[in-house]
Amino acid sequence: MSVMDKIGLEPVRVRRIGVLPIPGFAALSYASTVEMLRAANLLSRERLYDVINIGPEDGPVQSSGAMQVACEARVGTEIDLDYLFVVAGGDPMSFDDARIMAWLGRVARKGVQLGGVSGGPVILAKAGLMAGRRMTVHWEHAAALAELSPQLMIERTLYVIDRDRVTCAGGTAPIDLMHALITRHHGAPFARLVSDWFMHTEVRPSAGPQRAGLVERVGCNVPAVLDAVEMMETHVADPVKLGDLANAAGVSPRQLNRLFHDRLGRSTMGYYRDLRLETARALLRNAPLSLTEIALATGFANSSHFSTVYAQAYGEPPSSYR
């Protein structure tokens, strides 16, 4: 049975995706965010995603070029959303619209997953919504944001998914981010179909520039293993179960474990734990965060649990490494 046939037979949960383009946004970042969702609807022959454009004011929103986005709602409107993405360009460091930032805070308190694209993560950070979350941002804004808020966990990667926050560097990187989200919602085979629709055949993982980089880092070119590792990298703070990884990879949990043992010499979940510990080690080295903050950012229940697992892996407690 094809992925599209499977989607057609199962009850479909329609996810409502809000997009807030800030005047002066980059058209490429906006298109890379929404077009993958449109294609998913087209290829599945189902309404998987509703995209709702939300404007700061009434009327269309002007990009940095000739593009305008007509909006169905405006900031302050009560909207039922699963995700809300802020897409910004230009100079987000000077953004100071208190009304929008207060509204973003209200949306976050309702449990909506907030995302920022290109300069959008800067606005989320200035609204106080990225505390204790790993994040990325377009390289043009990274140094200034780090100077403004040195406590932020900024990574120079394509995108970061940390629990209820999703940040993306912009440009074409949202295509890779949406591939990861569609994989999470509908499985890797269907996500690859959507990426192929845009001739984006070399899907890049969150932490690297391209698929080949993932092959080199993992030391394996088996698609099921790579699909599982990609999912691990997008679920560092909120670890998923073996069954979820196997489902994303399109194999059984037993088969996935066998592939990891044969190719990488570790169990699937053992590899996953080590990946999270490596992320924690980098945060210990580079981020001025407490052990509790680092533990939560890498998927451990508390600092005590994190310290125990870390010491077992590295032979010293995290406090000694710092």
C-alpha positions as CSV (number, residue, x, y, z in Angstrom):
1,M,0.0,0.0,0.0
2,S,1.4,3.4,-0.9
3,V,1.8,6.2,1.6
4,M,-0.9,8.2,-0.2
5,D,-3.3,5.2,-0.1
6,K,-2.6,4.8,3.6
7,I,-3.3,8.5,4.3
8,G,-6.5,8.2,2.3
9,L,-7.7,5.3,4.4
10,E,-6.9,6.6,7.8
11,P,-8.7,9.5,9.6
12,V,-6.7,12.6,8.8
13,R,-5.9,15.2,11.5
14,V,-5.8,18.6,9.8
15,R,-3.0,20.7,11.3
16,R,-3.6,24.4,11.3
17,I,-0.4,26.3,10.6
18,G,-0.3,30.1,11.2
19,V,2.2,32.2,9.4
20,L,3.0,35.7,10.6
21,P,5.0,37.5,7.9
22,I,6.7,40.6,9.3
23,P,6.9,43.6,6.8
24,G,10.1,43.3,4.9
25,F,10.2,39.5,5.2
26,A,12.3,37.5,2.6
27,A,10.0,36.0,0.0
28,L,12.2,32.9,-0.4
29,S,12.0,32.1,3.4
30,Y,8.2,32.5,3.3
31,A,7.8,30.4,0.1
32,S,10.1,27.6,1.5
33,T,7.9,27.5,4.6
34,V,4.5,27.3,3.1
35,E,5.0,25.5,-0.3
36,M,6.0,22.2,1.3
37,L,2.7,22.2,3.1
38,R,0.7,23.0,0.0
39,A,2.5,20.2,-1.9
40,A,1.7,17.7,1.0
41,N,-2.0,18.5,0.5
42,L,-1.7,18.1,-3.2
43,L,0.2,14.8,-3.2
44,S,-1.8,13.2,-0.5
45,R,-5.1,14.2,-2.1
46,E,-6.2,15.2,1.4
47,R,-6.3,18.4,3.4
48,L,-3.4,17.7,5.8
49,Y,-2.5,21.3,6.5
50,D,-4.4,24.5,6.7
51,V,-2.1,27.5,6.3
52,I,-3.5,30.8,7.8
53,N,-1.6,34.0,7.0
54,I,-1.8,36.5,9.8
55,G,-1.0,40.1,9.3
56,P,0.2,42.7,11.8
57,E,-2.5,45.0,10.5
58,D,-5.4,44.9,8.0
59,G,-4.4,44.4,4.4
60,P,-1.5,42.6,2.7
61,V,2.0,42.4,4.1
62,Q,4.9,43.6,1.8
63,S,8.0,41.6,1.5
64,S,11.5,43.0,1.0
65,G,10.8,42.8,-2.8
66,A,7.7,42.9,-5.0
67,M,5.8,40.0,-3.2
68,Q,2.8,40.7,-1.0
69,V,0.9,38.2,1.2
70,A,-2.8,38.6,1.6
71,C,-3.8,37.7,5.1
72,E,-6.9,35.9,6.4
73,A,-6.5,37.1,10.0
74,R,-4.7,39.8,11.9
75,V,-2.6,39.8,15.1
76,G,-4.8,39.7,18.2
77,T,-7.5,37.5,16.6
78,E,-8.5,34.3,18.5
79,I,-7.3,31.5,16.1
80,D,-7.1,27.8,16.8
81,L,-3.6,26.8,15.7
82,D,-1.2,23.9,16.1
83,Y,1.9,25.9,14.9
84,L,2.6,29.6,14.4
85,F,5.7,30.6,12.4
86,V,7.1,34.2,12.5
87,V,8.9,34.9,9.2
88,A,11.1,38.0,9.3
89,G,13.9,39.6,7.4
90,G,15.6,43.0,7.2
91,D,16.6,44.1,10.7
92,P,14.7,42.0,13.3
93,M,17.1,43.3,16.0
94,S,15.3,46.7,15.9
95,F,11.8,45.1,16.0
96,D,10.0,46.5,19.0
97,D,6.2,46.0,18.4
98,A,5.1,45.3,22.0
99,R,1.6,44.4,20.8
100,I,2.9,41.6,18.6
101,M,5.3,40.3,21.2
102,A,2.6,40.3,23.8
103,W,0.3,38.4,21.5
104,L,3.0,35.8,20.8
105,G,3.3,35.3,24.5
106,R,-0.5,34.7,24.8
107,V,-0.4,32.2,21.9
108,A,2.5,30.4,23.5
109,R,0.6,30.1,26.8
110,K,-2.2,28.3,24.9
111,G,0.2,25.5,24.0
112,V,0.7,26.5,20.4
113,Q,4.1,25.5,19.0
114,L,6.0,28.6,18.1
115,G,8.4,28.8,15.2
116,G,10.7,31.5,13.8
117,V,12.2,31.6,10.3
118,S,15.2,33.7,9.2
119,G,15.0,36.7,11.5
120,G,11.8,35.3,13.2
121,P,13.8,33.6,16.0
122,V,15.1,37.0,16.9
123,I,11.6,38.3,17.5
124,L,10.7,35.2,19.5
125,A,13.9,35.7,21.7
126,K,13.1,39.4,22.2
127,A,9.6,38.4,23.3
128,G,11.2,36.2,26.0
129,L,10.0,33.0,24.4
130,M,13.3,31.2,23.8
131,A,14.5,30.9,27.4
132,G,15.8,27.4,28.1
133,R,15.4,26.3,24.5
134,R,18.0,25.5,21.9
135,M,17.6,27.6,18.8
136,T,19.1,28.8,15.5
137,V,18.8,31.9,13.5
138,H,20.1,33.3,10.2
139,W,23.9,33.7,10.4
140,E,23.5,37.5,9.7
141,H,21.8,38.0,13.0
142,A,23.5,35.4,15.2
143,A,26.4,37.5,16.6
144,A,24.2,40.4,17.4
145,L,21.6,38.2,19.1
146,A,24.2,36.4,21.2
147,E,25.6,39.8,22.3
148,L,22.1,41.0,23.3
149,S,21.2,37.8,25.1
150,P,24.3,35.8,26.0
151,Q,22.2,33.2,27.9
152,L,20.5,32.0,24.7
153,M,21.5,28.5,23.4
154,I,22.2,29.6,19.8
155,E,23.4,26.9,17.3
156,R,24.8,27.5,13.9
157,T,22.6,25.0,12.2
158,L,19.8,24.9,9.6
159,Y,17.0,24.4,12.0
160,V,16.3,23.3,15.6
161,I,13.2,21.6,17.0
162,D,13.2,21.9,20.8
163,R,9.9,20.8,22.4
164,D,7.4,23.5,21.6
165,R,9.8,25.8,19.8
166,V,10.9,25.5,16.1
167,T,13.6,27.8,14.7
168,C,15.1,27.9,11.2
169,A,17.9,29.9,9.5
170,G,15.7,30.8,6.6
171,G,16.5,30.8,2.8
172,T,16.0,27.3,1.6
173,A,16.4,25.8,5.1
174,P,12.6,25.8,5.8
175,I,12.3,23.1,3.0
176,D,14.5,20.8,5.2
177,L,12.6,21.8,8.3
178,M,9.2,21.1,6.8
179,H,10.6,17.7,5.6
180,A,11.3,16.9,9.2
181,L,7.9,18.0,10.4
182,I,6.1,16.1,7.6
183,T,8.2,13.1,8.5
184,R,7.0,13.5,12.1
185,H,3.4,13.8,11.1
186,H,3.1,11.4,8.2
187,G,6.3,9.3,8.0
188,A,9.6,9.5,6.0
189,P,8.5,7.9,2.7
190,F,5.7,10.5,2.3
191,A,8.1,13.4,3.3
192,R,10.6,12.2,0.7
193,L,7.8,12.3,-1.9
194,V,7.0,15.9,-1.0
195,S,10.7,16.9,-1.2
196,D,11.1,15.1,-4.5
197,W,8.2,17.2,-5.8
198,F,10.5,20.2,-5.5
199,M,13.5,18.3,-6.8
200,H,15.0,18.7,-3.3
201,T,16.5,15.2,-3.4
202,E,19.4,15.9,-1.0
203,V,17.5,16.6,2.2
204,R,19.7,18.1,4.8
205,P,19.5,17.2,8.5
206,S,19.1,19.9,11.1
207,A,22.7,19.9,12.3
208,G,24.5,19.7,8.9
209,P,24.6,21.4,5.5
210,Q,23.5,18.4,3.4
211,R,22.6,14.7,3.5
212,A,26.2,13.7,2.6
213,G,27.3,15.4,5.8
214,L,24.9,13.1,7.7
215,V,26.4,10.0,6.0
216,E,29.9,11.1,7.0
217,R,29.0,11.9,10.6
218,V,27.0,8.7,11.2
219,G,29.5,6.5,9.2
220,C,26.7,4.6,7.5
221,N,24.6,5.1,4.3
222,V,21.7,2.8,5.1
223,P,18.5,4.9,4.5
224,A,16.6,3.5,7.5
225,V,19.5,4.3,9.9
226,L,19.8,7.8,8.4
227,D,16.1,8.4,8.7
228,A,16.2,7.3,12.4
229,V,19.2,9.5,13.2
230,E,17.5,12.5,11.5
231,M,14.5,12.0,13.7
232,M,16.8,11.7,16.8
233,E,18.4,15.0,15.9
234,T,15.1,16.8,15.8
235,H,14.0,15.2,19.1
236,V,16.9,15.9,21.5
237,A,14.8,17.7,24.1
238,D,11.8,15.5,23.8
239,P,13.0,12.0,23.1
240,V,10.8,9.6,21.2
241,K,10.4,5.9,21.6
242,L,12.0,3.1,19.5
243,G,8.7,2.4,17.8
244,D,8.5,6.0,16.6
245,L,12.0,5.9,15.2
246,A,11.2,2.6,13.4
247,N,8.0,4.0,12.0
248,A,9.8,7.1,10.7
249,A,12.5,4.8,9.1
250,G,9.9,2.5,7.6
251,V,11.1,-0.7,9.3
252,S,10.2,-2.7,12.4
253,P,11.8,-1.9,15.7
254,R,13.6,-5.3,15.7
255,Q,15.0,-4.6,12.2
256,L,16.1,-1.1,13.1
257,N,17.9,-2.4,16.2
258,R,19.6,-5.0,14.0
259,L,20.8,-2.4,11.5
260,F,22.2,-0.2,14.3
261,H,24.0,-3.1,15.8
262,D,25.4,-4.3,12.5
263,R,26.4,-0.9,11.1
264,L,27.2,1.2,14.2
265,G,27.9,-1.4,16.9
266,R,25.2,0.0,19.2
267,S,21.6,-0.4,19.9
268,T,19.3,2.3,18.5
269,M,18.4,3.8,21.8
270,G,22.1,3.6,22.9
271,Y,23.1,5.6,19.9
272,Y,20.2,8.1,20.7
273,R,21.4,8.5,24.3
274,D,25.0,9.1,23.2
275,L,23.8,11.8,20.7
276,R,21.9,13.6,23.5
277,L,24.9,13.4,25.8
278,E,27.1,14.8,23.1
279,T,24.7,17.7,22.7
280,A,24.8,18.2,26.5
281,R,28.6,18.2,26.5
282,A,28.7,20.9,23.9
283,L,26.2,23.0,26.0
284,L,28.4,22.5,29.1
285,R,31.4,23.8,27.1
286,N,29.7,26.7,25.3
287,A,26.6,27.9,27.1
288,P,26.2,29.7,30.5
289,L,23.4,27.5,31.6
290,S,22.6,25.6,34.8
291,L,22.8,21.8,34.9
292,T,19.0,21.7,35.2
293,E,18.6,23.8,32.0
294,I,21.0,21.6,30.1
295,A,19.3,18.5,31.4
296,L,15.9,19.6,30.2
297,A,17.3,20.9,26.8
298,T,18.7,17.4,26.1
299,G,15.8,15.3,27.2
300,F,16.7,14.2,30.8
301,A,14.1,14.4,33.5
302,N,16.2,16.4,35.9
303,S,19.8,17.4,36.7
304,S,20.3,14.3,39.0
305,H,19.3,11.9,36.3
306,F,21.4,13.8,33.7
307,S,24.5,13.8,36.0
308,T,24.2,10.0,36.7
309,V,23.9,9.1,33.0
310,Y,26.7,11.6,32.0
311,A,29.1,10.2,34.6
312,Q,28.4,6.6,33.5
313,A,29.3,7.6,29.9
314,Y,32.3,9.9,30.4
315,G,33.7,8.8,33.8
316,E,33.2,12.2,35.5
317,P,30.2,14.3,36.5
318,P,29.2,17.2,34.2
319,S,30.2,19.7,36.9
320,S,33.8,18.5,36.7
321,Y,33.9,18.8,32.9
322,R,32.6,22.4,33.1
